[in-house]
Amino acid sequence: MIEWIWKVPVAIGAGLMLYLWGAALVRNLATGHDQPADDAPVDLEDVDYHFRCVVCSTQVVMYAAPNGEIPLPPRHCAERMDLVTTLA
């Protein structure tokens, strides 16, 4: 009968700790984290690159690239796509 004298404060303490932990979790989700600052914006130039997947023949057209460079080809079907545009 005397056991409840110890169980009640332990239960109240555990409940309080769970409440504080949950409140801190919700507070962190609500505020979020600051996103790291991006580097300086890159100038994009108009391009017309056509890539084709060597496995399934899916095609991708790229209309802008940084400084007009030929970027790395995208991946599709876990393989790099082939550039099929004739370069001028």
C-alpha positions in Angstrom: 0.0 0.0 0.0 2.9 2.3 0.6 4.3 1.5 -2.8 2.1 4.0 -4.5 3.9 6.8 -2.7 7.0 6.1 -4.8 5.1 5.2 -8.0 3.1 8.4 -8.3 6.1 10.8 -8.2 8.1 8.6 -10.6 5.1 8.5 -13.0 4.6 12.3 -12.8 8.3 12.9 -13.4 8.4 10.5 -16.4 5.3 12.2 -17.8 6.8 15.6 -17.4 10.0 14.5 -19.1 8.1 13.0 -22.0 6.1 16.2 -22.3 9.2 18.4 -22.3 10.9 16.2 -24.9 7.9 16.3 -27.2 7.5 20.1 -26.8 11.2 20.5 -27.7 10.7 18.3 -30.7 7.7 20.2 -32.0 9.5 23.5 -31.4 12.5 22.3 -33.5 10.2 21.2 -36.3 8.4 24.5 -36.3 11.5 26.7 -36.5 13.4 24.5 -38.9 17.1 24.9 -39.7 18.6 27.7 -41.8 19.5 26.6 -45.2 23.2 27.1 -46.1 23.8 30.1 -48.3 24.2 29.2 -51.9 27.2 30.2 -53.9 27.1 33.1 -56.2 24.5 32.6 -59.0 25.9 31.0 -62.1 25.1 32.6 -65.5 23.2 30.3 -67.7 23.5 30.4 -71.5 21.0 29.0 -74.0 22.0 25.6 -75.4 20.3 22.8 -77.2 21.7 19.5 -76.0 19.8 16.2 -76.6 20.8 13.2 -74.5 19.5 9.6 -75.1 19.6 6.7 -72.7 21.6 3.8 -74.1 19.3 1.2 -72.3 15.7 2.4 -72.9 16.1 5.2 -75.5 14.6 7.9 -73.2 15.5 11.3 -74.4 16.3 14.5 -72.4 16.6 18.0 -73.9 18.7 20.6 -72.0 18.0 24.2 -72.9 20.4 26.0 -70.5 23.8 25.3 -69.2 26.3 27.2 -67.1 28.6 29.3 -69.3 27.5 27.2 -72.3 29.6 24.3 -71.3 28.7 20.7 -72.0 27.6 19.4 -68.6 28.0 15.8 -67.5 25.3 13.8 -69.1 22.4 12.8 -66.8 22.0 9.2 -65.6 19.0 7.1 -66.6 18.7 3.3 -66.0 21.8 3.7 -63.9 23.9 4.5 -67.0 25.2 7.8 -68.3 23.1 9.1 -71.3 24.7 9.7 -74.7 24.9 13.2 -76.2 23.2 12.9 -79.6 23.2 16.7 -80.6 25.8 17.8 -83.1 28.0 20.5 -81.6 28.5 23.7 -83.5 
